[in-house]
Structure formats: structure tokens, C-alpha cells
């Protein structure tokens, strides 16, 4: 199925690299005007140039999501420029400090929850009025298998993703019967910089690329998509299977 997002406005956080960049490029290829948001403006410019080279539309918004008190500024900018928001991809996240709970730095713990969870809660609050103005708003949060597993030394990250899933499910319930669709996407094991930070390089080198699952975002972003309140395993989604043969992640 060809996805047509012409004229749609999309915001993607963590769009300077990895899954966020791949999702942004696929959304733009389908016709959306994508606002790239991340703290690294140099890397975002590279992503923007790639989109523009393919006749796509992309803007850059340099923003550090750890500054959660400033997140309200985002809606002001979007309202002035576009007046609405059709697609929101909450992708930005950090691994945080990998250590046992008893050794966890409270500062590192707080930063992980601020970026992975609290920023998304504040984004819901500030973006919701703009999503209501869309005829078919589509919201996607990127989660992880860590939300379902109690893995040693993954306390802050696992807690943040488990809480993110609960938050997204509540928001989905609250928006049931409206023009807004909310879903979670679990990418599985993907070849990203975050994965290189915590895993053996030889293992990560063999993983599927972010581009292999990017079409899943565009499919869920379609105004025709009715999926709501679901947890989507990206590697098993038909859109990803068509893009590239990918294997399921290790348990």
C-alpha cells in the first residue's frame, strides 16, 4: 500500500540520527513536511539536506528535551508556522546510566526519566490542541522490549519505557472516538548508535537498519490508518517485511 502524506505536518523528536532520522525521511518521502527536532543541529542539517535532495520538505528545530520546562515553546512555533499538527513521533531517548539500582546516580536517573518520559508527557500537553486541529492526527511513541523485561542494570531506561507505555495507553484511551490515533512502536534490535553504546559492535553490525522499519511509521501516520491503542512490533509489521527481510530480535 502506497502511503500518501502530501500536505501533512509531522514532528519527529530525536531526528538527528538512527530511527528518528529514518522515520523522518520516510515520512517526507511520502509527502509530509517534517519538522526535525533534536539537540544536534549539525546532524539534523545532514538529514534535512537528504530530504531536500529528494524533493521533500523539512524544517529544523534545535531543542534539548532535557529542558522540560521549555517544551511549551514548541507549540507556539508550530502554531505560528502551520496552525496544526498532523503527525507526532515521540522517538527521542537516551540509554542513561547502566548500573544496579543500589548504585544508580539520582542525577542520571532523573535525566533519563526527563528525556524518555516527562518530555513526552509535556509534549502531549502542549501539542494536543494542535493535534485536535488536524482532521486525522497520528501519534506514535517509540518504546522498547526493556519495557516488558526486568533486566539487571537497566533500571532507569526500563522504568522510563514501561511508564511511557502506560502513559501512551492512557492517552489512547482518552482520545478514543476523536480524530487522534495513538500507538506504540517497538523497533526491536536495530543498528543504531544507542545500541552500539551498550552492545558488542560485531553483534550490532549484523542488525537490521533503521531504514528497514521506517515504513511502519509512515503506514501508521496515514489518515486512512485506524489502528489505535496498539503496541506494534516493527520488525514483524508487513511494511517492514516489504522494505527489507528482517529477523526477529533475540529474546
N, C-alpha and C positions, 0 to 999 in steps of 0.2 A: 504493500500500500504506500503510495506516494503521499507524503505529508506536505500540505500547503499552509505555511505560516506567514504568507505575504501580508504586510501591514500590521503584524502583531508586534508588541513591545515586550522584550524579555530582559530580565535582570538575572545575572548569574554571579554568585559570590565565589571567591576562590578561583577566579577565571584566568589567572596568570599562567597556570600550568596544569598538567595532569587531566583529571576527569572534568574539572571546570572548564578548562580551555577547549577540550574536545567537545563537550556538550555545547558550548557557546558557538563553536564553528559549525556544528551540525544544525543548530537552530538557525543560524544565519544563512546557511546553505538552503534551508527550507523557506527562506524569505523573511524571517523575523529581523527587526532592528534590535541588536543585542547590546545591552549595557554591561560592559565588563567591569567587575568590581573586585579589587584585591589591593594589597598594600604595596606590591611591587609594580610600579608604573612602567619600568623598562621592559619587563617580561610581558606586561599587558599590551604594550605598543607592538611587540612582535606578533602577538595573537591578532591584534587589530589589523596589522598590515596583511596578514594571511587572509583574513576575512575580506578585506577591501580588494585584494588581488583577485578574489573570486567573485567580484561584483556584489559582495554582501554589504550589509550596513552594521557598523559597530561604533559605539562610543566608549570612552574610558572614564571611570570614576575611581580615583585612588582613595582608598579608605581603609583604615585599620580597625577591624571589627572588635579588637580588644578594648577600644574606646567606646564601650557600650552606651555611655551617656550621650554620645553624639549621633546615635543612629537615627534619631528623628530628622536630622538634616537631609537624609536620603530621600524621604518622601517629598520634601519641599522642592528639591531639584527635579525629581521626576514629574511632579505636578506642573511645574513651570514649563518643562520641555515637552511633555507628552499628554498630561492630563489624566492618564490612566496607566495601569499596568496589566498586561495580559498573561505573562508567564513569569514565575519566580522560581529559581533554582537555588535552594539553600545548600551549597556544597562546601563552603569554607570550613576547614577543621585543622586541628593540629594533633599530633600523637601525644604530646605532653610528656611528663616525666614517667618513665617506665621503672617502677620500683614497688616494693611491697607497701601495703597501706601504712604499716607502722613507721616506715621511713619516708613517707610522702611529704614533700615540702608543701606547706599550705599555700605559698605564693604560686607554685607551679600548678597545684590543684585548682586554684581559683582561676588562673589564666585559661586552663583547659576548659573549664565549665563556662567561662565567659564567652569564649570563641565558639565552642561546639554547641552550646545550649542557649545561654542567656541572649547572645546576639540574635539567634533565630527567634526567640520569644519576642524580643523587641522589634525585630523586623516584621513579624506578624502584626504587631500592634500598629506600627507606622505605615505598613503597606496595605493593610486590609481595606481602608477607604478607597485606595486606588484600584485594588483588585475588584471591588464592588462595582466600579465604573466600567469594567470590561464586560462584554457580552458573554464571554466564556473564559474565565480566569482559570489558570492551571498552575498549581503549586506542587513542587517536588522537593523533598528533603533527602539528602544523601546520608544513609545510615551505614551500618557495618555489622558483620557477624559478631563483633565484640559485644553488641547489644544483647545477644542471646546467650553468650557464653560467659562464664565466670572464670576468666583467665588470670592466672597469677601475674602480678606486676603490671596489669593493665587496668588498674583501679579507676583512675580519673577518666581515661578515654572510654572504658566500658560503661561507667556510670553515665557519662555525658551522652553517649549514644543510646543507652537504654531510656534515659529521660527524654531525649529527643523524640524517640519513637512514641512514647506515651503522649508527649505534647502534640505531635502531629496527628495522632489518632483522635485526641480530644478536639483539635481544631477541625478535623474532618467531620466529626460528629456535629460540631457547632455550625458547620457550613452546609450540612446535608439539606438538599432541597433548594439550594441557591445556585447562582451561576459559577460558583467556585468549586473546583475539584482538587483534592489534596491527597497526595500519595507519597510513600517512602520508596526509595530505590537503594537496594543493597548491591553494590557493584561486584562483590566477590573479590577474589585476589586479582589485582590489576597491577600492571607495571607502572608504578608512579614513584615520584621522589619520596613520598611518605613511606612507601613500602621499602624502598632502598634504605631508609633510615633505620629500619628495625629488623631487616631480614638479610639473609645471605645474597650477595649480588648474583651468583650463578643461578639461584632459585628464581629471583625476581626477573632476570633476563629472559626466562622462558615463559613468563606470564603473558596473558593477552594484553593488548594495548588499550589505553583509554578510548581510542577511536572505535574499537570493536563494540563497545557498549553505548556509544554516543547516540545512535539512532533511537534507543529506548527513551531518551529524554524528549526527542522531537515527537515521537509517537504519543507519549503521554501529554505533550503540550498542545496537541491538535484540538481545535474547537469541537471536533467530532468525537473525541475520546470521552467516554462516560465512566471510565474507571475511577473509583473514589474510595478513599479509606483503605487502600491496599498496600501491602508490603511486596514490592516487585523485586524478584531476584534477577538482576540484569543479565547475568550470563545465560540464563535459561529462557529469556524472552525471545520470541520469534524475530524481532527486529535485530537483535544482536546476532542471532544464528545466521541470518541472511548476510549480515555485514562481514562476518568472519567466523569460521568454525572455532569456537572457544570451548575449553573444558571447564567442568565444574571445579570450584576451589577445593583445596584439601580440607578435610574436616578439622 
